[in-house]
Amino acid sequence: MQLITGKAKIAAVLGWPIEHSRSPLLHNFWLQRYQIDGAYIPLAVKSEDFKSVIKGMMAAGFKGCNVTIPHKEAAYQCCDYVDETAKKMGSVNTLWFTQDGKIHGTSTDGAGFVASLNDSGVNVSGKKILVLGAGGAARSVAYCLQRDSAQVTITNRTLKRAEQLVQDLGEGDILEWQSWNQELDKFDVLVNTTSLGMEGKEDFQFDLKNASPDLIVTDIVYVPRVTPLLAAAQLKGLKTVEGLGMLLHQARLGFTQWFGVDPKVDSELTEFVANSLKK
């Protein structure tokens, strides 16, 4: 077992609740792999305590943190500096603290999703991509896909939310929810950013009969690893990319900022985190 010293670099993940987070598993896996004197801990923080906890962490010498539900917007408001991705999101999931007492923030979800596609051999440049959903995850994914020169179309059960997202992004097309599965032959990649198919959520039957044989089907949900959408795609022999890769890749930037090493996402890490999902 790796021991830490008084010089240890410390980071954390803040949420309410926080028991579901797999971030401590993967960050501490990397700390062990690279023999770094450090630790990454989960902190259950209520919304009314968030700002004071951030100040306390800075005073205690933490290097930074991840934030999850319900703190992403509050974290954005705490930042002294945010990048263009965070500005588009209006929220952040990764903070790092500098020696001059400043807070930097970014949102890594969309970049993690694109990196996961790249890792699976999918180059999004020039691809026609249909995104299911118009929430925070869809916003991050769509923005990063567009940044990497993909042509993005949004469909959502509430049309106004899809229209608002495209307006905020400044580009993109809209497809009515009732007809998206009939239009699949026009797209290269299908991305589910909704909770449909997530364990414990609404059951939903995905109809892929009009998909082209070259359609790549992805899902950001990772519990279960093979979601109903991915299972339907596999039955048709379509290439699929699971959501666990996004979780792993989105963590890299924070780890690099806090601990000074750009960690590797590989099969050993994937299986280690995947095994925890079965418990």
Beta strands, then each sheet from edge to edge (+ up, - down):
strand 1: 9-15
strand 2: 38-44
strand 3: 64-67
strand 4: 81-82
strand 5: 94-97
strand 6: 103-106
strand 7: 128-132
strand 8: 151-155
strand 9: 173-174
strand 10: 189-192
strand 11: 216-219
strand 12: 239-241
sheet 1: 2+ 1+ 3+ 5- 6+ 4+
sheet 2: 9+ 8+ 7+ 10+ 11+ 12+
end
